[in-house]
């Protein structure tokens, strides 16, 4: 992550915050609080790491106003209302400085159909394929070996990393990120069973993805059977997620790795889903619902809140009580058996002459 040094003056000029200490302090990398050296900038947002602050060798630490004096006593600091958000914006600014920009234009090895519309500021990488009537908007990047299908649309500033696939008729809005190996618009899993086997139901819908959506590596979003599969603005999807046909995911929802969502389920806005959770099909999940890791969602959820569990899903508080009881089940069984033996012995004694 090394780069040509910048000064704290340049960082604050770009991102704001209150600078405490020398504005000329040189910074050449971003590091963790524990590993940062004199030329690194780091941040402290979690109170559990406060004990590391005094001993940190970082050139600068981004802290909340409540830690201003404490941070200043050890060296330079940037005071921000939300240090974690400041850190996020710092990484973006740093990436823009250090990562090479994609070359504008079409690589000679790429294949672009003459009817495709590619903006002059877009970048089409080596061996990429852009099919007929596809549209690549301004500043979009189609990486090496990507495929953009017939009539698909890639929005302004959206980046497809190497080997991503956006199949025919699918659309992605502005400022999106699609990581390598992701497939958008594969057929949904639809078959009519017969005694002779399964008959394929052609998937005639598409996938519509909004603005500011990030899709992780090897995640698959299936096209709809008749209507479209829809991913609304601001959704964040981790790696290795399966989203089946006609699913709808609401604005600002974030889903961690290895989640599976069966067909026609609707997930509301601002939800979070932890890793390896699974959803049955045709469910409706309300806004502001938070699903714990490995939970199995077999019914619709109408009320916001935190939900956990596998036997079956329940409100988090009820699940924790049931889980605590389950942990004591073996000991409870022994106590019941001992009580039964005691009662049995007492009964035998009462019947003796």
C-alpha positions as CSV (number, residue, x, y, z in Angstrom):
1,X,0.0,0.0,0.0
2,X,3.1,2.2,-0.2
3,X,2.9,5.4,-2.2
4,X,4.6,8.8,-2.6
5,X,4.3,10.6,0.7
6,X,1.7,13.3,1.2
7,X,1.4,15.7,4.1
8,X,-1.4,15.9,6.7
9,X,-2.1,19.3,5.2
10,X,-3.1,17.7,1.9
11,X,-5.2,15.0,3.6
12,X,-7.2,17.6,5.7
13,X,-7.6,19.8,2.6
14,X,-9.1,16.9,0.8
15,X,-11.2,15.3,3.5
16,X,-11.7,17.9,6.2
17,X,-11.4,17.3,10.0
18,X,-9.5,19.3,12.7
19,X,-5.7,18.8,12.4
20,X,-3.8,18.7,15.7
21,X,0.0,18.8,15.3
22,X,2.3,19.5,12.4
23,X,0.6,19.9,9.1
24,X,3.9,18.9,7.4
25,X,4.0,15.4,8.8
26,X,4.7,13.1,5.9
27,X,2.4,10.1,5.4
28,X,3.1,7.3,2.9
29,X,0.6,4.6,4.0
30,X,-2.5,3.7,5.9
31,X,-2.0,1.1,8.6
32,X,-3.7,-0.4,11.7
33,X,-3.3,1.3,15.0
34,X,-1.0,-1.5,16.2
35,X,1.2,-1.8,13.1
36,X,1.5,1.9,12.1
37,X,4.9,3.5,12.0
38,X,6.0,7.1,12.0
39,X,5.0,7.6,8.3
40,X,1.6,6.0,8.6
41,X,-1.9,7.3,9.3
42,X,-4.4,5.2,11.3
43,X,-7.7,5.6,13.1
44,X,-9.4,4.7,16.3
45,X,-13.2,4.2,16.4
46,X,-13.7,1.2,18.6
47,X,-13.3,2.0,22.3
48,X,-11.8,-1.5,23.0
49,X,-8.6,-0.4,21.2
50,X,-8.2,2.8,23.2
51,X,-5.5,1.2,25.4
52,X,-3.3,1.0,22.2
53,X,-3.5,4.7,21.5
54,X,-0.8,5.9,23.8
55,X,1.7,3.3,22.6
56,X,1.0,3.7,18.9
57,X,4.0,4.9,16.8
58,X,1.6,6.2,14.1
59,X,2.5,9.5,12.5
60,X,-1.2,10.5,12.8
61,X,-4.3,9.0,14.4
62,X,-7.9,9.9,13.3
63,X,-10.0,10.1,16.5
64,X,-13.4,11.3,17.7
65,X,-13.7,14.6,19.6
66,X,-13.8,12.8,22.9
67,X,-10.2,11.5,22.4
68,X,-8.8,14.8,21.1
69,X,-6.5,15.6,24.0
70,X,-5.5,12.0,24.6
71,X,-4.4,11.6,20.9
72,X,-2.7,15.0,20.9
73,X,-0.6,14.0,23.9
74,X,1.1,11.3,21.8
75,X,1.5,13.3,18.5
76,X,-0.4,14.4,15.4
77,X,-4.1,13.7,15.1
78,X,-7.1,14.4,12.9
79,X,-10.3,14.9,14.9
80,X,-13.5,13.8,13.1
81,X,-17.0,13.3,14.2
82,X,-17.0,9.7,12.8
83,X,-13.4,8.3,12.6
84,X,-14.6,5.1,10.8
85,X,-16.3,7.1,8.1
86,X,-13.3,9.3,7.8
87,X,-11.1,6.2,7.4
88,X,-13.4,5.0,4.6
89,X,-13.2,8.2,2.7
90,X,-9.4,8.3,3.3
91,X,-9.1,4.9,1.7
92,X,-11.1,6.1,-1.4
93,X,-8.9,9.2,-1.7
94,X,-5.8,7.1,-1.3
95,X,-6.9,4.6,-3.9
96,X,-7.6,7.3,-6.4
97,X,-4.0,8.6,-5.9
98,X,-2.3,5.2,-6.1
99,X,-4.1,2.9,-8.4
100,X,-3.4,3.2,-12.1
101,X,-6.4,4.5,-14.0
102,X,-7.9,2.2,-16.7
103,X,-6.8,3.3,-20.2
104,X,-9.6,5.1,-22.0
105,X,-10.8,3.5,-25.2
106,X,-11.1,0.0,-26.6
107,X,-8.2,-2.5,-26.3
108,X,-7.2,-3.8,-29.7
109,X,-7.9,-7.4,-28.6
110,X,-11.5,-6.6,-27.4
111,X,-14.5,-7.4,-29.5
112,X,-17.1,-4.7,-29.7
113,X,-20.1,-5.1,-31.9
114,X,-20.6,-2.2,-34.3
115,X,-24.1,-1.6,-33.0
116,X,-22.9,-1.3,-29.4
117,X,-22.7,2.3,-27.9
118,X,-19.5,2.8,-26.1
119,X,-18.8,6.3,-24.6
120,X,-15.5,7.9,-25.6
121,X,-14.4,8.1,-22.0
122,X,-15.2,4.4,-21.2
123,X,-12.5,1.7,-21.0
124,X,-12.9,-1.7,-22.6
125,X,-10.1,-4.1,-21.5
126,X,-8.2,-6.9,-23.3
127,X,-10.3,-9.8,-24.7
128,X,-13.5,-8.2,-23.4
129,X,-16.7,-8.8,-25.4
130,X,-19.4,-6.2,-25.8
131,X,-22.3,-7.6,-27.8
132,X,-24.9,-5.9,-30.1
133,X,-26.9,-2.9,-28.9
134,X,-25.1,-2.9,-25.5
135,X,-24.4,0.5,-24.0
136,X,-21.3,1.4,-22.0
137,X,-21.7,4.8,-20.3
138,X,-19.2,7.6,-19.6
139,X,-16.2,6.6,-17.4
140,X,-17.4,3.0,-17.2
141,X,-14.7,0.3,-17.1
142,X,-15.2,-3.2,-18.6
143,X,-12.2,-5.2,-17.5
144,X,-10.2,-7.9,-19.2
145,X,-12.3,-10.9,-20.4
146,X,-15.6,-9.4,-19.3
147,X,-18.7,-10.1,-21.3
148,X,-21.5,-7.5,-21.7
149,X,-24.4,-9.2,-23.4
150,X,-26.7,-8.1,-26.1
151,X,-28.7,-5.0,-25.1
152,X,-27.1,-4.8,-21.6
153,X,-26.4,-1.4,-20.1
154,X,-23.5,-0.4,-17.9
155,X,-24.0,2.9,-16.1
156,X,-21.7,5.9,-15.7
157,X,-18.6,5.3,-13.7
158,X,-19.4,1.6,-13.1
159,X,-16.5,-0.8,-13.0
160,X,-16.6,-4.5,-14.1
161,X,-13.5,-6.3,-12.8
162,X,-11.9,-9.0,-14.9
163,X,-14.1,-11.9,-16.1
164,X,-17.4,-10.5,-14.8
165,X,-20.4,-11.3,-16.9
166,X,-23.5,-9.1,-17.5
167,X,-25.8,-11.1,-19.6
168,X,-28.2,-9.9,-22.3
169,X,-30.8,-7.3,-21.4
170,X,-29.5,-6.7,-17.9
171,X,-28.7,-3.2,-16.6
172,X,-26.4,-1.7,-13.9
173,X,-26.7,1.8,-12.7
174,X,-24.0,4.4,-12.0
175,X,-20.9,4.0,-9.9
176,X,-21.3,0.3,-9.4
177,X,-18.6,-2.2,-8.8
178,X,-18.8,-5.8,-10.0
179,X,-16.0,-8.0,-8.9
180,X,-14.3,-10.8,-10.8
181,X,-16.3,-13.9,-11.6
182,X,-19.7,-12.4,-10.8
183,X,-22.5,-13.5,-13.1
184,X,-25.5,-11.2,-13.6
185,X,-28.4,-12.6,-15.6
186,X,-27.9,-16.3,-15.7
187,X,-31.1,-18.3,-16.0
188,X,-33.2,-18.7,-12.9
189,X,-33.8,-22.3,-11.6
190,X,-37.2,-23.0,-13.2
191,X,-38.4,-26.4,-14.3
192,X,-41.8,-28.1,-14.7
193,X,-41.6,-31.7,-13.4
194,X,-43.0,-34.6,-15.5
195,X,-42.7,-38.4,-15.2
196,X,-40.1,-38.3,-17.9
197,X,-38.0,-35.6,-16.2
198,X,-37.9,-31.8,-15.9
199,X,-39.0,-29.4,-18.6
200,X,-37.1,-26.1,-18.7
201,X,-39.1,-22.9,-18.1
202,X,-37.4,-20.2,-20.2
203,X,-36.4,-17.2,-18.0
204,X,-37.8,-14.3,-19.9
205,X,-37.0,-11.5,-17.5
206,X,-33.8,-9.7,-16.8
207,X,-31.8,-8.2,-13.9
208,X,-32.1,-4.5,-13.0
209,X,-29.4,-3.1,-10.7
210,X,-29.6,0.4,-9.3
211,X,-26.9,3.0,-8.6
212,X,-24.0,2.6,-6.1
213,X,-24.3,-1.2,-5.9
214,X,-21.3,-3.4,-5.2
215,X,-21.3,-7.1,-6.1
216,X,-18.7,-9.4,-4.7
217,X,-16.6,-12.0,-6.5
218,X,-18.4,-15.1,-7.8
219,X,-21.8,-13.8,-6.7
220,X,-24.6,-14.9,-9.0
221,X,-27.8,-12.9,-9.6
222,X,-30.3,-14.8,-11.8
223,X,-32.6,-13.2,-14.3
224,X,-36.4,-13.2,-13.6
225,X,-38.7,-15.8,-15.0
226,X,-41.2,-13.2,-16.3
227,X,-40.6,-10.0,-14.4
228,X,-37.1,-8.8,-13.5
229,X,-34.9,-9.6,-10.6
230,X,-34.3,-6.2,-8.9
231,X,-31.4,-4.9,-6.8
232,X,-32.1,-1.4,-5.6
233,X,-29.7,1.6,-5.0
234,X,-26.9,1.3,-2.5
235,X,-27.1,-2.5,-2.0
236,X,-23.8,-4.2,-1.0
237,X,-23.3,-7.8,-1.8
238,X,-20.3,-9.9,-0.6
239,X,-18.7,-12.8,-2.4
240,X,-20.3,-16.1,-3.2
241,X,-24.0,-15.0,-2.8
242,X,-26.8,-16.7,-4.7
243,X,-29.8,-14.5,-5.6
244,X,-32.5,-16.5,-7.4
245,X,-35.0,-15.3,-10.0
246,X,-37.4,-12.5,-9.2
247,X,-35.9,-11.7,-5.9
248,X,-36.0,-8.0,-4.9
249,X,-33.5,-6.5,-2.5
250,X,-34.3,-3.1,-1.0
251,X,-32.3,0.1,-1.0
252,X,-29.2,0.1,1.3
253,X,-29.3,-3.5,2.3
254,X,-26.0,-5.3,2.9
255,X,-25.5,-9.1,2.6
256,X,-22.4,-11.0,3.7
257,X,-20.8,-14.0,2.0
258,X,-22.4,-17.3,1.1
259,X,-26.0,-16.3,1.6
260,X,-28.6,-18.0,-0.5
261,X,-32.0,-16.4,-1.4
262,X,-34.6,-18.5,-3.1
263,X,-36.9,-17.2,-5.8
264,X,-39.4,-14.4,-5.5
265,X,-38.4,-13.4,-2.0
266,X,-38.5,-9.7,-1.2
267,X,-36.0,-8.2,1.3
268,X,-36.7,-4.7,2.5
269,X,-34.5,-1.6,2.8
270,X,-31.6,-1.1,5.2
271,X,-31.5,-4.8,6.1
272,X,-28.4,-6.7,7.0
273,X,-27.8,-10.4,6.5
274,X,-24.8,-12.2,8.0
275,X,-22.8,-14.9,6.4
276,X,-24.3,-18.3,5.3
277,X,-27.9,-17.3,6.1
278,X,-30.5,-18.9,3.9
279,X,-34.0,-17.8,2.7
280,X,-36.9,-19.9,1.5
281,X,-38.8,-18.6,-1.6
282,X,-41.8,-16.3,-1.8
283,X,-41.1,-14.6,1.5
284,X,-41.4,-10.9,2.4
285,X,-38.9,-9.4,4.8
286,X,-39.7,-6.0,6.3
287,X,-37.4,-2.9,6.2
288,X,-34.6,-2.7,8.9
289,X,-34.5,-6.5,9.6
290,X,-31.1,-7.9,10.7
291,X,-30.5,-11.6,10.2
292,X,-27.7,-13.4,12.2
293,X,-25.1,-15.7,10.7
294,X,-26.3,-19.2,9.5
295,X,-29.9,-18.4,10.2
296,X,-32.5,-20.2,8.2
297,X,-35.4,-18.0,7.3
298,X,-38.5,-20.1,6.5
299,X,-41.3,-17.5,7.1
300,X,-41.9,-13.9,6.3
301,X,-40.9,-11.2,8.8
302,X,-43.2,-8.3,9.2
303,X,-41.5,-6.5,12.1
304,X,-38.1,-4.8,12.2
305,X,-35.5,-6.2,14.5
306,X,-32.7,-8.7,15.0
307,X,-33.5,-12.4,14.2
308,X,-31.3,-15.5,14.9
309,X,-31.6,-19.2,14.9
310,X,-31.8,-22.4,13.0
311,X,-34.6,-24.3,14.9
312,X,-36.4,-22.3,13.5
313,X,-35.7,-18.6,13.1
314,X,-37.1,-16.4,15.9
315,X,-36.7,-13.0,17.4
316,X,-33.2,-12.7,18.7
317,X,-34.2,-12.4,22.4
318,X,-36.3,-15.5,22.3
319,X,-33.7,-17.4,20.3
320,X,-31.0,-16.6,22.9
321,X,-33.3,-17.9,25.7
322,X,-34.0,-21.1,23.8
323,X,-30.3,-21.6,23.0
324,X,-29.4,-21.1,26.7
325,X,-32.0,-23.7,27.6
326,X,-30.7,-26.1,24.9
327,X,-27.2,-25.9,26.3
328,X,-28.6,-27.1,29.7
329,X,-30.7,-29.9,28.2
330,X,-28.3,-32.7,28.9
331,X,-27.9,-31.8,32.6
332,X,-31.7,-31.3,32.8
333,X,-32.2,-34.8,31.5
334,X,-29.9,-36.3,34.2
335,X,-31.8,-34.3,36.9
336,X,-35.2,-35.6,35.6
337,X,-33.9,-39.2,35.5
338,X,-32.6,-38.8,39.1
339,X,-35.9,-37.4,40.2
340,X,-37.8,-40.2,38.5
341,X,-35.6,-42.8,40.2
342,X,-36.0,-41.0,43.6
343,X,-39.8,-41.0,43.2
344,X,-39.8,-44.6,42.0
345,X,-37.8,-45.7,45.1
346,X,-40.0,-43.7,47.4
347,X,-43.1,-45.4,45.9
348,X,-41.5,-48.9,46.3
349,X,-40.8,-48.1,49.9
350,X,-44.4,-47.0,50.6
351,X,-45.7,-50.2,49.1
352,X,-43.5,-52.5,51.2
353,X,-45.2,-54.2,54.2
